[in-house]
Amino acid sequence: MDLKSEKDILKVINEDDWMMGILTTAKSLNLPDWWVCAGFVRSKIWDILHGYSERTPMPDIDVIYFDDTNKNETEEKKLERKLNNIHPNVPWSVKNEARMHLANKIPSYSSSVDAISKFPETATSLGLKLDERDALTLAAPHGVKDVLNLEVKPTDYFKEDKERVAIYEERIAKKRWKSNWDKIKVQHIKSY
């Protein structure tokens, strides 16, 4: 199948019972400003563009939310346990983006989509959720062009300073995406 637009992405995900089940489960937590993001979305797109009939295994399913009223990491672990009780074979990872700026040593985020916009790669800066009517919604602060063109590029935020450039390059080396998706093109950042 050929993917050319955000509409195409939403269509194939709507038709994926497993992904829709993950989204329905995440929605059941009733979290503020929640999204299932990053590799959950990117991997599906790249698998289709590589013609794979089997889903590429994911190390985790990232569920994010934004709650200024409770920034305690233990709350995230409780939420992971709730998700594990519903779907025990899913590697859930839950993070409150209202506190993640501390872990990332950067200024605070204003929302979950703001956090997604500051992920290292444009192709990973994607999130999905079900709205109040259960319609699938895609957040793509950098658009979908790079992920559809199989291009791994740094977000502007990760081009801004030497430390973030190093983080981006380390992630590219560690993730080894080309071993799963050989058609991707990785843009490296020239060091300072």
C-alpha positions in Angstrom: 0.0 0.0 0.0 1.1 3.5 -0.7 0.9 6.2 1.9 0.9 9.8 0.7 -0.9 11.9 3.3 -2.1 12.3 6.8 -5.5 11.0 5.6 -3.8 7.8 4.3 -2.1 7.3 7.7 -5.3 7.7 9.6 -7.1 5.2 7.3 -4.5 2.4 7.7 -4.5 2.9 11.5 -8.3 2.9 11.7 -8.2 -0.4 9.9 -5.6 -1.9 12.3 -7.6 -3.6 15.1 -4.5 -4.0 17.4 -3.6 -0.3 17.2 -7.2 0.8 17.7 -7.3 -1.5 20.8 -4.2 0.1 22.2 -5.7 3.6 21.7 -9.0 2.5 23.2 -7.2 1.1 26.3 -5.1 4.3 26.7 -8.3 6.4 26.4 -9.9 4.4 29.2 -7.5 6.0 31.7 -9.2 9.3 31.1 -5.9 11.2 31.2 -5.6 14.9 30.5 -4.0 15.7 27.1 -3.1 12.1 26.4 -1.5 10.6 23.3 0.1 7.3 22.2 3.2 8.5 20.3 6.6 8.1 18.7 7.4 4.6 17.5 3.8 3.4 17.8 3.0 5.6 14.9 6.3 5.8 13.0 6.8 2.0 13.0 3.4 1.4 11.4 4.1 3.8 8.6 7.6 2.5 7.9 6.3 -1.2 8.0 3.7 -0.4 5.4 6.2 1.6 3.2 8.6 -1.4 3.4 5.9 -3.8 2.4 6.0 -5.8 5.6 3.1 -8.1 6.3 4.2 -8.5 10.0 4.4 -5.7 12.5 8.0 -4.8 13.6 8.3 -5.5 17.3 8.3 -2.4 19.5 10.4 -2.0 22.6 7.6 0.0 24.2 4.3 1.7 23.7 4.6 5.3 24.7 1.6 6.8 26.4 2.0 10.4 27.3 -0.2 12.9 29.1 0.0 16.4 30.6 -1.1 16.9 34.2 0.3 19.8 36.2 -1.5 18.8 39.3 0.4 15.5 40.0 3.9 15.3 38.7 4.8 12.3 40.9 6.5 9.6 38.9 4.8 6.9 41.1 1.5 8.0 39.4 3.0 7.0 36.0 3.9 3.6 37.4 0.4 3.1 38.8 -1.0 3.9 35.3 1.4 1.4 33.7 0.1 -1.3 36.1 -3.5 -0.4 35.2 -2.6 -0.8 31.5 -0.8 -4.0 32.1 -3.8 -5.4 33.9 -5.9 -4.8 30.7 -3.2 -5.8 28.1 -0.4 -7.7 29.9 1.6 -8.5 26.8 2.1 -4.9 25.8 5.3 -3.1 26.9 3.6 0.1 28.3 5.6 3.2 29.1 3.6 6.1 30.6 5.1 9.6 31.1 3.6 12.8 32.4 5.0 15.5 30.1 4.4 18.1 32.8 7.4 16.7 34.6 9.6 15.3 31.8 11.3 18.6 31.1 13.1 18.1 34.4 14.4 14.7 33.3 15.4 16.2 30.0 16.9 19.3 31.6 15.0 21.7 29.4 12.4 24.4 29.9 8.9 23.1 30.8 6.5 22.0 28.1 3.1 23.7 27.7 1.3 20.6 26.6 1.8 17.1 25.3 1.9 18.3 21.7 4.6 20.8 22.7 6.5 17.9 24.1 6.0 15.8 21.0 7.3 18.8 18.9 10.6 18.6 20.9 11.2 14.9 20.3 14.6 14.3 18.6 13.4 13.3 15.2 10.7 14.7 13.0 9.7 11.1 11.9 9.1 10.3 15.6 7.3 13.5 16.5 3.9 11.9 16.0 1.0 11.1 18.3 -2.4 9.5 18.1 -5.4 9.6 20.2 -9.2 9.0 20.1 -11.2 12.2 20.7 -14.4 12.4 22.7 -16.4 10.8 19.8 -13.7 8.1 19.3 -12.5 9.7 16.1 -8.8 9.1 15.4 -6.7 12.2 15.8 -3.0 12.6 14.6 -0.6 15.2 16.1 2.2 15.9 13.7 3.9 19.2 14.8 6.5 18.8 12.0 4.1 17.4 9.5 4.2 13.9 8.0 6.4 14.5 5.0 9.6 13.2 6.5 8.1 10.0 7.9 6.3 9.3 4.6 9.6 10.0 2.7 11.4 7.6 5.1 13.7 10.4 6.2 15.1 10.7 9.7 15.9 14.3 10.4 16.4 16.2 13.7 13.7 18.5 14.9 14.8 22.1 15.0 15.0 21.8 18.8 17.7 19.1 18.4 19.8 21.2 16.0 20.1 24.1 18.5 23.0 23.1 20.7 26.0 20.8 21.0 24.4 18.6 23.8 21.2 18.0 21.8 23.1 17.2 18.7 25.0 14.6 20.6 21.7 13.1 22.0 20.3 13.0 18.5 23.3 11.2 17.1 23.5 8.8 20.0 19.8 7.9 19.5 20.3 7.2 15.8 23.2 4.9 16.6 21.4 3.1 19.5 18.0 2.7 17.7 19.6 1.0 14.7 16.5 1.7 12.6 18.2 0.8 9.3 18.5 -2.8 10.5 14.7 -3.0 10.5 13.8 -0.5 7.8 16.6 -0.5 5.2 15.0 2.1 2.9 15.2 4.9 5.5 17.6 7.8 5.0 19.3 9.3 8.1 20.4 12.9 8.2 23.4 13.4 10.5 24.1 16.7 12.1 27.6 18.1 11.6 29.1 18.6 15.0 29.9 22.0 16.4 
